[in-house]
């Protein structure tokens, strides 16, 4: 049976012909604004061509080896037909001074030659002229290089490339055959838990129908397995291209790796790869990506293809440690190696930003011309709202401009003049705040102002950016280059955001507490920006234990309240936990006094006295935590306190404190929304109670108030969007630390009278319908009644049988 693999001309050329070093002194990475500007320039150059010029000419050709067909395809920027002959045009927009170019870049010429080779075959041409057109994106100055090749030369060149690629195409074809066969017969590895089969079926249906799906699944359902398993089936049957498992935290990446590993142990032949951030993956003693500083950067592209082939033909689960081992073996950059390995994988495990952030997204998968049709599995999707808002926002601090001006004072008058004008433009904005306090919405503390327009400031910033680009292009090495490059990226990000923002943004200026001044472009509603990344997905599955209210997440993640949604029932019985809400305490600012703090401490002490064991207590802030810690009367050494800055070692020590269960008191004091509020697993006696103080509302701050006013203006309840919904998410995440398996038992104490009001009860998951009110006078009796019930479900059943 004939098999077929596909590859684009650009991918073929860049993959087979790449060579040399990684060098951050000459490469600044993809620029979203430059890419958009490049598309505009392409169209302008194409329209200006003479009669006989055809733009965007699609070309493809099939090459054969044995029973394998290789389809090479692409789109030439232009083909010019004149009496003198046929010319293939390859257009490249650059910021560099084109007058400095003495010849075309080899990869650009190679692309043109591939198109010319296919055209010569399709139209039986004896020869074709290859033209590489460079155009400066600022000045629109054009420089062209032309070279004519015979048909034999062009055909020989393309054949060399395809011959070199056939071993990769054969590997891919054989792997896909083995993958699909193994997945077709793959059973679900366990008996389905309550809610798990419903989730898996819903995910599979959504993928088949090409729809997005929101999955609210309580802790214990097995969300990762019930989303990965149907996704694997969908890839194997050809419904989708590959899986992107997108996460916010390292611990959830580990869960995904374990899930794929489990399915592989059950017979699945599936290639998965985890992408680790460049800084964390670096093996060099100094993080500096250039051949003079890093042996893994020097000659990287000469060796990386051999490293990739070695890895993908010997491994099936390529985690961080595996990447490091092959990077050391072949002396290549581990980060770049992981990106190349991911190209051959069926599943890619990575942070959200590799799919959504326009600055760092994986362009080999998410750019114009990519095949798309992927499955996005978005884990802990409640985190994506804030993360997306941050990745689509930008800011510039005046002090950063002044520091750049100081560092680069000897790099030419044009640059220092541009930085000086940028600094004065920021000063003008600062004066606007002082002279015209009603220029926009002023914050409660008077230190921030929402600005309707900063176009004059953007003009000066753009000019400074152009001068920075020229400096970095012309000077490959100078002492301040690393700092200059960081500032250049800062300006580039700001310009890129400014160019694309709309009504979903607010611009504000802020006098910082440290005396600094900044201008920030705040993405209030990230849904429109996320759509760009989601356009490459056939189906995106957003899942979490806390996606309530689901319409809030639908609105801010996809902008469509009509998306599919499923609520999976909890696999755990309500008899496993006691849920109480106190009516005699509150964390409201007006109630924060000595008596209230002692009352909160009394609740914690009572819980620990009734049933000694391990408890986690969550507070609205570190200051509130400190107030309670000072009033607790518990045995010495019984309390562990979360600190604002904790290393990985500190975090492990904190959790190890609770992994011993010997019936003594161990009470952890944490903050809601912090590192211990989600993503940790303390099963059975390792945790028997969570005590949550307050409703999790963020403190009143500039950005939350801007969000509030924005949604008020849309006719919605801005307080819900800015405070209540994010706050309740923190509460539910903290509560979810308790019951993690069918052997767990414990208590959840909600210490705030607001939990008993309709506004908050309406945000509870369905399994919280048994919430009972309490107060200090009755809580001890309620706790004793719960704990006096038989701990073991089988013992309880036996006891009930005897009674009957």
C-alpha positions, -999 to +999 in steps of 0.1 A: +000+000+000+014+034-010+019+058+019+021+096+015+040+122+036+038+159+031+063+187+037+064+224+027+093+238+007+102+262+035+103+234+061+123+211+038+149+238+030+153+250+066+155+214+080+179+199+055+202+229+048+205+245+082+241+248+096+263+268+119+258+283+153+230+296+176+239+332+181+217+357+199+240+385+189+226+382+153+192+367+158+165+386+177+137+360+172+104+364+155+087+398+156+049+397+154+048+433+142+075+427+116+056+396+103+024+417+099+044+445+082+062+419+061+028+406+048+018+442+039+051+448+020+047+415+002+013+426-012+027+461-021+057+447-040+035+421-058+010+448-069+038+470-082+051+443-106+047+445-144+023+427-166+030+390-167+036+388-129+014+363-110+014+365-072+012+336-048+016+307-072+009+273-056+033+245-066+036+209-056+053+178-068+053+141-057+086+122-053+086+084-048+108+059-031+096+023-028+060+024-015+064+059-001+052+091-018+066+125-006+045+155-015+065+187-016+043+218-017+045+255-013+036+289-026+060+310-046+056+348-038+055+355-075+062+342-110+071+367-138+067+356-174+083+377-201+097+371-236+132+367-220+119+338-198+104+329-165+115+343-131+105+329-097+104+357-070+110+352-033+102+383-013+117+390+022+109+420+044+137+430+067+146+458+091+183+456+081+198+481+057+195+462+024+224+482+009+247+462+031+237+429+014+262+416-011+244+383-019+211+365-010+210+344+021+215+308+012+182+295+026+162+323+008+179+314-025+173+277-018+135+283-015+134+301-048+154+273-064+129+247-051+100+266-066+119+270-098+126+233-100+090+224-096+079+250-121+105+238-147+091+203-143+054+214-145+059+236-175+088+218-192+111+248-190+148+246-200+158+271-173+144+295-147+157+327-132+156+328-093+151+362-079+154+371-041+138+405-034+147+422-001+127+452+010+134+473+041+103+475+062+110+511+073+122+528+041+107+503+016+140+504-002+143+473-025+173+452-035+171+422-059+195+394-066+190+373-097+206+341-109+196+318-138+198+280-135+192+253-160+165+228-155+190+200-148+207+221-121+174+229-104+162+193-106+194+180-092+193+205-063+157+196-054+164+158-057+194+161-033+170+177-007+143+151-011+167+122-011+181+135+022+146+139+036+133+104+027+147+087+058+127+111+079+096+105+058+100+067+061+104+070+099+073+091+101+052+068+079+062+037+098+056+054+132+022+066+122+012+031+111+023+016+144+007+044+164-027+041+147-027+003+150-018+004+187-043+031+195-072+013+177-070-016+201-061+004+232-086-001+261-092+024+288-066+013+314-089+012+345-126+008+354-143+041+348-148+062+379-180+082+384-180+111+359-150+098+340-167+080+312-191+109+306-161+132+304-142+110+279-172+105+257-179+143+257-143+150+248-143+126+219-176+139+205-163+175+207-132+166+188-151+148+161-175+177+157-147+202+157-161+221+187-145+235+219-155+220+252-154+232+288-152+204+314-159+212+350-147+180+368-142+177+405-110+164+421-108+126+417-125+123+384-092+117+366-094+147+343-061+141+326-067+105+316-103+112+306-092+139+282-059+123+269-074+089+261-101+101+237-077+126+222-052+097+214-081+078+198-090+109+177-054+113+164-051+077+155-083+077+135-071+108+116-096+132+130-069+155+144-033+162+137-015+161+171-022+168+208-010+199+226-013+194+263-011+230+277-004+237+314+004+265+338+026+246+363+054+221+363+034+197+385+006+194+359+031+187+332+044+158+353+008+144+356+005+146+317+038+128+313+027+101+337-006+097+318+010+092+284+035+068+301+006+048+315-010+044+281+023+034+266+027+007+292-007-006+281+006-009+245+002+025+229+030+035+205+029+072+209+057+099+208+054+126+234+077+155+242+078+180+270+091+215+263+110+232+291+117+269+292+150+279+276+165+293+308+156+261+328+168+238+301+202+254+296+232+232+304+258+259+302+272+275+333+262+309+319+229+315+301+242+332+270+232+318+236+262+325+214+291+303+202+317+322+222+300+316+255+283+282+250+297+250+235+262+238+229+255+268+207+287+265+187+279+243+156+245+234+170+228+233+136+256+211+121+247+184+146+211+188+157+195+166+129+216+137+140+206+143+176+169+145+167+170+113+147+188+095+175+163+106+200+130+099+181+141+065+169+151+054+204+126+071+227+088+074+231+085+097+261+109+127+258+109+145+291+133+171+303+159+145+315+158+127+282+164+159+262+193+168+284+209+134+279+207+136+241+218+172+242+250+163+261+256+133+239+255+153+207+266+187+221+235+206+211+212+231+228+186+212+248+159+238+243+163+239+205+166+201+205+133+198+223+116+221+197+129+200+168+120+167+185+084+181+190+080+183+152+080+145+151+058+139+182+022+130+184+018+150+217+036+181+229+034+190+266+041+227+272+032+259+289+002+279+277+024+305+262+039+282+236+005+280+219-010+315+227+017+341+234+025+359+201+061+365+212+071+329+220+045+306+204+059+276+184+058+290+149+066+257+134+030+248+144+012+281+148+019+303+119+005+311+085+007+280+063+007+256+093-017+226+088-034+231+122-063+207+131-047+201+165-063+191+198-056+216+226-060+201+261-059+231+284-052+219+319-062+239+350-079+262+325-091+286+353-054+299+353-055+309+316-077+340+321-050+358+342-021+343+322-036+353+289-043+389+302-007+391+312+008+377+280-012+401+258-004+432+280+027+453+279+043+481+299+072+505+299+088+521+329+103+556+326+133+545+347+141+518+321+143+544+294+166+565+315+188+535+322+190+526+285+199+562+277+227+561+302+241+527+291+240+536+254+252+572+256+283+564+235+264+545+207+256+575+186+236+608+187+207+594+167+200+567+193+205+589+224+184+616+208+156+591+202+158+578+238+158+613+251+126+621+231+110+590+244+118+599+280+103+634+274+072+618+260+068+598+291+074+629+312+046+647+292+022+618+301+031+622+337+024+659+336-009+652+319-019+631+349-010+660+372-026+688+352-056+670+339-067+645+366-099+638+346-081+628+314-094+593+322-106+572+351-085+580+382-079+552+407-090+555+443-055+563+455-051+589+428-019+573+415-033+558+383-052+573+354-068+555+325-057+573+293-079+575+262-050+578+238-011+577+238-005+579+200+021+607+204+040+586+229+039+556+206+054+577+177+085+584+199+087+548+211+086+536+175+115+559+166+135+547+195+128+511+185+140+517+149+173+532+162+178+503+186+172+479+157+199+497+136+224+495+165+219+458+171+221+450+134+253+470+129+271+462+161+273+425+169+294+429+199+297+457+225+298+455+264+262+467+269+247+446+241+229+421+264+211+449+283+204+467+250+188+436+236+166+432+266+154+468+263+149+463+225+126+433+232+107+455+257+101+482+231+092+456+205+066+440+227+050+473+236+048+483+199+034+449+189+006+451+215-001+488+208-005+480+171-031+453+176-051+464+207-088+473+205-118+478+228-106+449+249-077+470+262-073+499+286-043+522+287-032+535+321-004+555+336+007+548+371+029+565+398+044+534+414+050+531+451+087+532+446+084+566+429+087+552+394+063+559+365+050+535+340+026+533+311+007+500+307-014+485+280-038+462+299-057+434+281-090+433+300-107+406+280-082+382+264-108+362+244-102+379+210-064+375+214-067+338+223-088+332+191-056+335+171-040+305+188-073+286+190-077+290+152-050+262+148-070+238+169-097+216+156-110+213+192-099+229+225-108+212+257-107+235+287-108+215+319-104+222+356-120+213+390-130+250+392-147+264+361-176+281+378-195+300+367-187+284+333-201+313+313-175+335+328-147+313+314-164+308+281-167+345+277-131+354+286-114+324+269-133+320+237-158+349+236-186+324+229-212+315+256-226+288+232-195+265+236-201+230+247-198+223+284-201+192+306-202+190+344-188+157+357-202+144+389-178+138+419-167+102+423-166+106+461-194+103+485-206+132+506-201+111+537-164+114+532-163+151+542-181+176+564-187+211+548-194+239+572-197+277+568-193+300+598-220+327+603-202+345+631-169+355+614-159+375+584-127+387+567-142+420+556-119+449+562-144+465+586-143+433+607-105+430+609-099+435+646-084+416+676-117+399+686-123+386+650-087+373+648-091+354+681-124+339+669-107+326+637-078+312+657-104+295+680-120+277+650-085+263+640-077+252+675-111+236+679-107+215+647-073+204+658-085+195+693-115+175+682-094+154+657-056+159+659-040+156+625-029+176+595-047+208+585-041+235+558-055+269+566-058+295+538-059+332+543-066+363+521-031+377+526+002+373+543-007+401+568-039+384+577-020+351+581+004+368+605-024+381+626-038+346+631-004+330+636+003+353+665-029+343+682-028+305+678-023+283+708-010+251+695+019+228+706+054+240+697+065+229+663+029+221+652+026+251+628+043+256+594+039+290+578+042+299+541+065+327+533+063+352+504+095+339+487+100+301+489+125+281+470+118+246+456+136+232+486+114+253+510+083+241+492+093+205+495+101+209+532+067+224+537+049+195+521+071+169+538+059+183+571+024+170+562+033+137+547+038+122+582+004+112+597+008+101+634-022+117+650-003+149+662-012+184+652+003+197+620-012+230+609-001+248+577-008+285+573-010+295+536-024+322+514-052+316+489-040+315+453-005+307+464+018+277+456+000+254+482-035+263+471-036+241+440-017+213+423-006+195+455-016+160+465-019+151+502-039+119+504-056+101+533-043+111+567-017+135+552-045+160+552-078+158+572-090+194+570-089+226+551-099+258+567-106+287+544-107+323+558-125+347+535-140+347+501-107+351+482-115+385+469-084+402+455-074+434+474-087+465+457-061+475+432-057+495+400-061+467+375-090+451+392-108+484+393-101+489+356-116+455+349-146+463+370-153+496+352-148+479+318-174+452+324-198+477+341-196+497+309-206+465+290-237+462+311-224+434+333-217+432+370-181+444+370-176+434+406-182+398+397-157+398+369-130+417+388-134+403+423-161+377+431-155+351+403-116+351+407-120+350+445-144+320+445-120+302+422-093+305+448-117+292+475-127+262+454-090+254+445-081+255+482-110+233+492-100+209+465-068+200+484-088+178+508-106+148+492-082+133+467-091+096+468-119+073+479-100+066+511-098+103+522-120+118+549-120+153+563-136+186+570-139+219+551-145+250+572-155+281+553-149+310+577-169+339+564-206+347+567-208+357+531-206+320+521-241+317+534-255+344+510-272+337+477-244+355+457-219+330+469-240+298+472-249+303+436-212+298+427-208+265+446-204+232+428-234+209+429-217+186+454-217+214+479-255+215+483-251+199+517-233+229+532-244+235+568-241+267+589-221+267+621-207+290+648-182+287+676-209+275+700-219+244+679-189+237+657-172+213+682-204+191+684-206+191+645-170+181+642-173+153+668-204+139+652-186+137+619-154+121+633-173+097+656-188+080+625-168+049+615-138+060+595-138+030+572-167+028+547-169-010+550-169-008+588-197+017+586-217-006+563-211-035+587-222-015+617-253-003+599-262-039+589-259-050+625-281-022+637-307-031+611 
